[in-house]
């Protein structure tokens, strides 16, 4: 389940007050895209500020450090990202099988050995309308930076069942590409009605003996091409007008799901070995709304073939801008791209600054 970080905002606490009207507090207030900080906050400046610590953030940090950019990485609410909640990872190059937390611990160790300044903090607000860019930490720290790499990820939407949470990683997943291999010759179910759900079901037929697609309505939202592929696949059976009310299992994992008919409330049981929830994802981009161009779902828009966002000097890597692949390895690759692009951006600005001082930049080639 290679999903990255959850919503990149800290929980509200009694000791962590926000001021939205007149009053005094060491914290900040938000006014549009601007951020008003307390009079005497701690301040840090870096050439590259990386927000997020999943595969994208860690990889960006390593590459930025190797380019002598002295990056700062703010870990966020879940250091290591979604892989910290993943058991066996069998599609990471170089490892036949590795535990998600172990893989992320190795990445974190590499980041620190590279000399990256790693900060255990949450970013509560950003201002991308000014340079250097400004980010405010949960403890009031001001982070200023010449470039920012956003690697805050996206989180899968879940059904909200306690039993679903209990069996997550033991038969409940949100990523067929990540976990489908474990269900070779078994029976699986997918929940959802959009393109993602249909694509997950189709992918699972490469491994599973049978796949049920459970949808709470009697029509799918998926496009016609995907629907045609779905109905042409003999391994897939539709279960219409049904919702999952309980995930059933034992010590070995999931053994089935309880269903409720959305028309008459009739209850039934479906025996399956794996349940894949495909009802969408939420990119962790609330911090950047109104400051960066995004699509209708909240994913950050980047220049095709690049990680550059609509604000020069701000880059986005991983699931925060990728709703197609959503894999640890692709996130890591985008983290590399973002660091290299940040390096080139800074080099270009340095050349302009030197030219403004009357130095012939041709001599720098």
GIDA-V469899 format. One record per pair of residues at least 4 apart in sequence whose ideal C-beta (glycine too) atoms are under 8 Angstrom apart, sorted by the first residue. I is the first residue (numbers start at 1). GAP is how many residues later the second one is. If there is no record, write none. Layout:
BEGIN
I;GAP / I;GAP
END
This chain:
BEGIN
1;81 / 1;84 / 1;85 / 1;155 / 1;167 / 1;168 / 1;172 / 1;173 / 1;174 / 1;177 / 1;178 / 2;80 / 2;81 / 2;84 / 2;87 / 2;173 / 2;175 / 2;176 / 2;324 / 2;325 / 2;326 / 2;329 / 3;78 / 3;79 / 3;150 / 3;151 / 3;152 / 3;153 / 3;171 / 3;172 / 3;278 / 3;316 / 3;323 / 4;48 / 4;50 / 4;51 / 4;52 / 4;77 / 4;78 / 4;147 / 4;148 / 4;149 / 4;150 / 4;151 / 4;280 / 4;314 / 4;315 / 4;316 / 4;327 / 5;47 / 5;48 / 5;49 / 5;71 / 5;72 / 5;73 / 5;76 / 5;77 / 5;147 / 5;148 / 5;149 / 5;150 / 5;279 / 6;71 / 6;72 / 6;76 / 6;147 / 6;149 / 6;278 / 7;148 / 7;275 / 7;277 / 7;279 / 8;43 / 8;44 / 8;68 / 8;69 / 8;114 / 8;115 / 8;144 / 8;145 / 8;276 / 8;278 / 8;279 / 9;68 / 9;113 / 9;115 / 9;277 / 9;278 / 10;6 / 10;67 / 10;112 / 10;114 / 10;128 / 12;4 / 12;6 / 16;11 / 16;122 / 17;8 / 17;10 / 18;7 / 18;9 / 18;10 / 18;11 / 19;4 / 19;5 / 19;6 / 19;8 / 19;9 / 19;10 / 20;9 / 20;10 / 25;13 / 26;12 / 26;15 / 26;114 / 27;11 / 27;113 / 28;7 / 28;8 / 28;9 / 28;10 / 28;96 / 28;97 / 28;108 / 28;112 / 29;6 / 29;7 / 30;4 / 30;5 / 30;6 / 30;95 / 31;4 / 31;5 / 32;258 / 33;94 / 33;95 / 33;96 / 33;257 / 33;258 / 34;93 / 34;95 / 35;90 / 35;91 / 35;92 / 35;99 / 35;101 / 37;4 / 37;99 / 37;103 / 37;105 / 38;102 / 41;95 / 41;99 / 41;100 / 41;101 / 42;97 / 42;98 / 42;99 / 42;100 / 43;98 / 43;99 / 43;100 / 43;101 / 44;28 / 44;73 / 44;75 / 44;97 / 44;98 / 44;99 / 44;100 / 45;87 / 45;98 / 45;99 / 45;100 / 46;24 / 46;25 / 46;26 / 46;71 / 46;97 / 46;98 / 46;99 / 46;100 / 47;22 / 47;23 / 47;24 / 47;98 / 47;99 / 47;100 / 47;299 / 48;12 / 48;16 / 48;21 / 48;22 / 48;23 / 48;24 / 48;97 / 48;98 / 48;99 / 48;100 / 48;101 / 48;291 / 48;294 / 48;298 / 49;22 / 49;23 / 49;25 / 49;84 / 49;86 / 49;94 / 49;95 / 49;96 / 49;98 / 49;99 / 49;100 / 50;7 / 50;10 / 50;11 / 50;14 / 50;21 / 50;22 / 50;23 / 50;24 / 50;98 / 50;99 / 50;101 / 51;6 / 51;23 / 51;25 / 51;72 / 51;84 / 51;97 / 51;98 / 51;99 / 51;100 / 51;101 / 52;4 / 52;5 / 52;22 / 52;23 / 52;24 / 52;29 / 52;98 / 52;99 / 52;100 / 52;101 / 52;232 / 52;266 / 52;268 / 53;4 / 53;5 / 53;20 / 53;21 / 53;22 / 53;23 / 53;25 / 53;26 / 53;27 / 53;28 / 53;55 / 53;65 / 53;98 / 54;4 / 54;26 / 54;27 / 54;28 / 54;29 / 54;50 / 54;97 / 54;99 / 54;264 / 54;265 / 54;274 / 54;277 / 55;4 / 55;26 / 55;28 / 55;49 / 55;52 / 55;263 / 55;273 / 55;274 / 55;276 / 55;277 / 55;280 / 56;4 / 56;95 / 56;97 / 56;261 / 56;262 / 56;263 / 56;264 / 56;275 / 56;276 / 56;278 / 56;279 / 56;282 / 57;4 / 57;16 / 57;24 / 57;92 / 57;94 / 57;260 / 57;261 / 57;278 / 58;4 / 58;15 / 58;46 / 58;49 / 58;50 / 58;52 / 58;53 / 58;274 / 58;277 / 59;4 / 59;48 / 59;258 / 59;272 / 59;273 / 59;274 / 59;276 / 59;277 / 59;280 / 60;4 / 60;11 / 60;89 / 60;91 / 60;257 / 60;275 / 60;276 / 60;278 / 60;279 / 60;282 / 61;4 / 61;10 / 61;12 / 61;50 / 61;53 / 61;55 / 61;57 / 61;274 / 61;278 / 62;4 / 62;48 / 62;49 / 62;52 / 62;54 / 62;277 / 63;4 / 63;272 / 63;273 / 63;276 / 63;277 / 63;280 / 64;5 / 64;7 / 64;52 / 64;85 / 64;275 / 64;278 / 64;279 / 65;4 / 65;5 / 65;6 / 65;46 / 65;49 / 65;50 / 65;51 / 66;48 / 67;272 / 67;273 / 67;276 / 69;270 / 69;273 / 69;274 / 69;277 / 70;45 / 70;47 / 71;45 / 71;46 / 71;268 / 72;44 / 72;45 / 72;47 / 72;71 / 72;73 / 73;38 / 73;43 / 73;44 / 73;45 / 73;46 / 74;45 / 74;47 / 74;48 / 74;49 / 74;61 / 74;63 / 74;69 / 75;4 / 75;43 / 75;44 / 75;45 / 75;46 / 76;46 / 76;47 / 76;76 / 77;45 / 78;4 / 78;6 / 79;5 / 79;25 / 79;29 / 79;41 / 80;4 / 80;20 / 80;21 / 80;24 / 80;25 / 80;27 / 80;28 / 81;23 / 81;72 / 82;4 / 82;71 / 82;73 / 83;6 / 83;17 / 83;18 / 83;20 / 83;21 / 83;245 / 84;16 / 84;17 / 84;20 / 85;15 / 85;83 / 85;84 / 86;13 / 86;14 / 86;15 / 86;83 / 86;92 / 87;12 / 87;13 / 87;82 / 87;83 / 88;9 / 88;10 / 88;11 / 88;12 / 88;94 / 89;6 / 89;8 / 89;9 / 89;10 / 89;11 / 89;14 / 89;89 / 89;239 / 90;5 / 90;6 / 90;7 / 90;91 / 91;87 / 91;90 / 91;236 / 91;238 / 92;6 / 92;11 / 92;236 / 92;237 / 93;236 / 95;8 / 98;4 / 98;5 / 99;4 / 100;4 / 101;4 / 102;4 / 103;4 / 103;225 / 104;4 / 105;4 / 106;4 / 107;4 / 108;4 / 108;10 / 109;4 / 110;4 / 111;5 / 111;7 / 112;4 / 112;6 / 119;18 / 119;22 / 121;16 / 121;17 / 121;18 / 121;20 / 122;15 / 122;16 / 123;12 / 123;13 / 123;14 / 123;15 / 123;20 / 123;164 / 124;12 / 124;13 / 124;14 / 124;163 / 125;10 / 125;11 / 125;162 / 126;7 / 126;8 / 126;9 / 126;10 / 126;22 / 126;161 / 126;162 / 126;165 / 127;6 / 127;7 / 127;8 / 127;164 / 128;5 / 128;20 / 128;160 / 128;163 / 128;164 / 128;183 / 128;186 / 129;162 / 130;4 / 131;15 / 131;182 / 132;12 / 132;13 / 132;14 / 133;11 / 133;12 / 133;13 / 133;14 / 133;15 / 133;180 / 133;181 / 134;8 / 134;9 / 134;10 / 135;7 / 135;8 / 135;9 / 135;10 / 135;13 / 136;4 / 136;5 / 136;6 / 136;7 / 137;4 / 137;5 / 137;6 / 146;167 / 146;200 / 146;203 / 147;166 / 147;167 / 147;168 / 147;195 / 147;198 / 147;199 / 148;165 / 148;166 / 148;167 / 149;158 / 149;166 / 149;167 / 149;168 / 149;186 / 149;189 / 149;190 / 149;193 / 150;135 / 150;138 / 150;150 / 150;159 / 150;164 / 150;165 / 150;166 / 150;167 / 150;170 / 151;165 / 151;166 / 151;167 / 151;169 / 151;180 / 151;184 / 151;187 / 152;131 / 152;132 / 152;133 / 152;135 / 152;168 / 153;130 / 153;131 / 153;165 / 153;166 / 153;167 / 153;178 / 154;127 / 154;128 / 154;129 / 154;130 / 154;145 / 154;165 / 154;166 / 154;169 / 154;172 / 155;126 / 155;127 / 155;129 / 156;18 / 156;19 / 156;121 / 156;124 / 156;125 / 157;120 / 157;122 / 157;123 / 157;124 / 157;125 / 158;6 / 158;7 / 158;16 / 158;119 / 158;121 / 159;5 / 159;32 / 159;85 / 159;118 / 159;120 / 160;4 / 161;4 / 161;83 / 161;84 / 161;85 / 161;86 / 162;4 / 163;4 / 163;83 / 163;84 / 163;85 / 163;86 / 164;4 / 164;8 / 164;80 / 164;83 / 164;111 / 164;113 / 166;81 / 166;83 / 167;4 / 167;5 / 167;80 / 167;82 / 167;86 / 167;87 / 167;108 / 168;4 / 168;5 / 169;4 / 170;79 / 170;83 / 170;84 / 171;76 / 171;78 / 171;82 / 171;83 / 171;102 / 171;103 / 171;104 / 172;75 / 172;82 / 172;102 / 172;103 / 172;104 / 172;105 / 173;5 / 173;6 / 173;101 / 173;102 / 173;103 / 173;104 / 174;102 / 174;103 / 174;104 / 175;4 / 175;101 / 175;151 / 176;4 / 176;14 / 176;24 / 176;25 / 176;27 / 176;28 / 176;100 / 176;102 / 177;26 / 177;149 / 177;150 / 178;149 / 179;4 / 179;95 / 179;97 / 180;8 / 180;23 / 180;24 / 180;26 / 180;27 / 180;28 / 181;26 / 182;92 / 183;5 / 183;21 / 183;24 / 183;25 / 183;90 / 183;91 / 184;23 / 184;24 / 185;22 / 185;23 / 185;24 / 186;21 / 186;22 / 186;23 / 186;87 / 186;88 / 187;21 / 187;22 / 187;23 / 187;24 / 187;25 / 187;84 / 187;85 / 187;86 / 187;87 / 188;16 / 188;20 / 188;22 / 188;23 / 188;24 / 188;84 / 188;85 / 188;86 / 188;87 / 188;88 / 189;22 / 189;23 / 189;24 / 189;25 / 189;50 / 189;68 / 189;81 / 189;83 / 189;85 / 189;86 / 189;87 / 190;7 / 190;10 / 190;11 / 190;14 / 190;21 / 190;22 / 190;23 / 190;24 / 190;85 / 190;86 / 190;88 / 191;6 / 191;23 / 191;24 / 191;53 / 191;84 / 191;85 / 191;86 / 191;87 / 191;88 / 192;4 / 192;5 / 192;6 / 192;8 / 192;21 / 192;22 / 192;23 / 192;85 / 192;86 / 192;87 / 192;88 / 193;4 / 193;22 / 193;23 / 193;24 / 193;26 / 193;27 / 193;28 / 193;29 / 194;4 / 194;26 / 194;27 / 194;28 / 194;84 / 194;85 / 194;86 / 195;4 / 195;26 / 195;27 / 195;28 / 195;31 / 196;4 / 196;82 / 196;84 / 197;4 / 197;16 / 197;18 / 197;23 / 197;25 / 197;81 / 197;82 / 198;4 / 198;15 / 198;22 / 198;24 / 198;28 / 198;29 / 198;31 / 198;32 / 199;4 / 199;27 / 200;4 / 200;76 / 200;78 / 201;4 / 201;10 / 201;12 / 201;29 / 201;35 / 202;24 / 202;27 / 202;28 / 202;31 / 202;34 / 204;4 / 204;7 / 204;72 / 205;6 / 205;28 / 205;30 / 205;31 / 208;27 / 208;66 / 209;26 / 210;25 / 210;26 / 210;27 / 211;24 / 211;25 / 211;26 / 212;24 / 212;25 / 212;26 / 212;27 / 212;58 / 212;60 / 213;17 / 213;23 / 213;24 / 213;25 / 213;26 / 214;25 / 214;28 / 214;29 / 214;30 / 214;43 / 214;45 / 214;56 / 215;5 / 215;23 / 215;24 / 215;25 / 215;26 / 215;27 / 216;25 / 216;26 / 216;27 / 216;46 / 217;23 / 217;24 / 217;45 / 218;22 / 218;23 / 220;7 / 220;10 / 222;4 / 222;5 / 222;8 / 223;4 / 224;4 / 225;4 / 226;4 / 227;4 / 228;4 / 229;4 / 230;6 / 230;8 / 231;5 / 239;20 / 239;31 / 241;20 / 241;21 / 241;22 / 242;17 / 242;18 / 242;19 / 242;20 / 242;26 / 243;16 / 243;17 / 243;19 / 244;13 / 244;14 / 244;15 / 244;31 / 245;13 / 245;14 / 245;15 / 245;22 / 246;11 / 246;12 / 247;7 / 247;10 / 247;11 / 247;28 / 248;6 / 248;7 / 248;8 / 248;9 / 248;10 / 248;21 / 249;4 / 249;5 / 249;6 / 249;7 / 250;5 / 253;20 / 254;18 / 254;19 / 254;20 / 254;21 / 255;16 / 255;17 / 255;18 / 256;13 / 256;14 / 256;15 / 256;16 / 257;12 / 257;13 / 257;15 / 257;18 / 258;9 / 258;10 / 258;11 / 258;12 / 259;8 / 259;9 / 259;10 / 259;11 / 260;5 / 260;6 / 260;7 / 260;8 / 261;4 / 261;5 / 261;6 / 261;7 / 280;17 / 281;16 / 281;38 / 281;42 / 281;45 / 282;16 / 283;14 / 283;15 / 283;16 / 283;17 / 283;36 / 283;37 / 283;38 / 283;40 / 284;36 / 285;4 / 285;7 / 285;9 / 285;13 / 285;14 / 285;15 / 285;35 / 286;12 / 288;4 / 288;6 / 288;12 / 289;5 / 289;9 / 291;20 / 292;8 / 292;9 / 292;17 / 292;18 / 292;19 / 292;22 / 292;24 / 293;7 / 293;8 / 293;16 / 293;17 / 294;4 / 294;5 / 294;6 / 294;7 / 295;4 / 295;6 / 297;26 / 299;21 / 299;22 / 299;23 / 299;24 / 300;9 / 300;16 / 300;20 / 300;21 / 301;8 / 301;9 / 301;20 / 302;4 / 302;5 / 302;6 / 302;7 / 302;13 / 302;14 / 302;19 / 303;5 / 306;31 / 306;35 / 307;8 / 307;9 / 307;10 / 307;14 / 307;27 / 307;30 / 307;31 / 307;34 / 308;4 / 308;6 / 308;7 / 308;33 / 309;5 / 309;6 / 309;7 / 312;33 / 313;29 / 313;32 / 315;23 / 315;26 / 315;27 / 316;4 / 316;5 / 316;22 / 317;4 / 317;14 / 317;17 / 317;18 / 317;20 / 317;21 / 318;4 / 318;12 / 318;13 / 318;16 / 318;17 / 319;4 / 319;7 / 319;12 / 321;13 / 322;4 / 322;8 / 322;9 / 322;12 / 325;5 / 326;4 / 326;5 / 327;4 / 328;4 / 329;4 / 330;4 / 331;4 / 332;4 / 333;4 / 334;4 / 335;4 / 336;4 / 337;4 / 338;4 / 339;4 / 340;4 / 341;4 / 342;4 / 343;4 / 344;4 / 345;4 / 346;4 / 347;4 / 348;4 / 349;4 / 350;4 / 351;4 / 351;10 / 351;13 / 352;4 / 353;4 / 354;5 / 354;7 / 354;10 / 355;4 / 355;5 / 355;6 / 359;4 / 361;4
END
